[in-house]
Amino acid sequence: MTVKTTLSFTDRHHQFLSEKVGQGVFATQSAAVAAALEQMMQDEQERDVALGALAHEIRARMETPREAFIDHDDAFAAARRTIGVARGA
């Protein structure tokens, strides 16, 4: 279903839309706005998935017993060695 609506744009946004339609990137200004909305919806969905995964990881790490923690010197030792080799140290 298509719904007709009225939108207002700044001169800058209107010029950009007109240029993209003129270049053939989009068939109409409506198509350009629809593509922008679809991208926003996809970005929001991806952000929600990423935040959910991050929250899950934080919860999992909070349940890790202290004796299972890795010392920060041990955790970064390999990276420090690699950096040292790269620097010629």
C-alpha positions as CSV (number, residue, x, y, z in Angstrom):
1,M,0.0,0.0,0.0
2,T,1.2,3.5,-0.8
3,V,0.3,6.5,1.3
4,K,0.5,10.0,0.1
5,T,2.1,12.5,2.5
6,T,3.6,16.0,2.4
7,L,7.2,16.5,3.5
8,S,9.2,19.6,3.9
9,F,12.9,19.8,3.2
10,T,15.7,22.3,3.6
11,D,17.0,23.8,0.4
12,R,20.1,21.7,0.8
13,H,18.2,18.5,1.1
14,H,15.9,19.3,-1.8
15,Q,18.8,20.1,-4.0
16,F,20.5,16.8,-3.1
17,L,17.3,14.8,-3.8
18,S,16.9,16.6,-7.1
19,E,20.5,15.9,-8.1
20,K,20.2,12.2,-7.3
21,V,17.0,12.0,-9.4
22,G,18.7,13.9,-12.2
23,Q,21.7,11.6,-12.1
24,G,19.4,8.6,-12.4
25,V,20.3,7.2,-9.0
26,F,16.6,7.3,-8.0
27,A,13.6,7.3,-10.2
28,T,11.8,9.9,-8.1
29,Q,12.4,12.0,-4.9
30,S,9.9,9.7,-3.2
31,A,12.0,6.7,-4.1
32,A,15.1,8.4,-2.6
33,V,13.2,9.2,0.6
34,A,11.9,5.6,0.8
35,A,15.5,4.3,0.3
36,A,16.7,6.5,3.1
37,L,14.0,5.3,5.4
38,E,14.7,1.7,4.6
39,Q,18.4,2.3,5.4
40,M,17.4,3.9,8.7
41,M,15.2,0.9,9.5
42,Q,18.0,-1.5,8.7
43,D,20.5,0.5,10.8
44,E,18.2,0.5,13.7
45,Q,17.6,-3.3,13.5
46,E,21.4,-3.9,13.2
47,R,22.0,-1.6,16.2
48,D,19.4,-3.5,18.2
49,V,21.1,-6.9,17.4
50,A,24.5,-5.5,18.3
51,L,23.3,-4.1,21.6
52,G,21.6,-7.3,22.4
53,A,24.7,-9.3,21.7
54,L,26.8,-6.8,23.8
55,A,24.3,-7.1,26.7
56,H,24.4,-10.9,26.5
57,E,28.3,-10.8,26.5
58,I,28.3,-8.5,29.5
59,R,25.9,-10.8,31.4
60,A,28.0,-13.8,30.6
61,R,31.2,-12.1,31.7
62,M,29.5,-11.0,35.0
63,E,28.8,-14.7,35.7
64,T,32.5,-15.6,35.2
65,P,34.1,-16.6,38.5
66,R,37.1,-14.4,39.5
67,E,39.5,-17.4,39.4
68,A,38.7,-17.7,35.7
69,F,39.8,-14.1,35.0
70,I,42.9,-13.7,32.9
71,D,45.6,-11.4,34.1
72,H,45.8,-8.3,31.8
73,D,49.6,-8.8,31.3
74,D,49.0,-12.3,30.1
75,A,46.1,-11.3,27.9
76,F,48.1,-8.7,26.0
77,A,51.5,-10.4,26.1
78,A,51.2,-11.8,22.5
79,A,50.1,-8.4,21.2
80,R,53.0,-6.7,22.9
81,R,55.5,-9.2,21.4
82,T,54.0,-8.7,18.0
83,I,54.3,-4.9,18.3
84,G,57.8,-5.2,19.6
85,V,58.8,-7.4,16.6
86,A,57.2,-4.9,14.2
87,R,59.1,-2.1,15.8
88,G,62.4,-4.0,15.6
89,A,62.8,-4.2,19.4
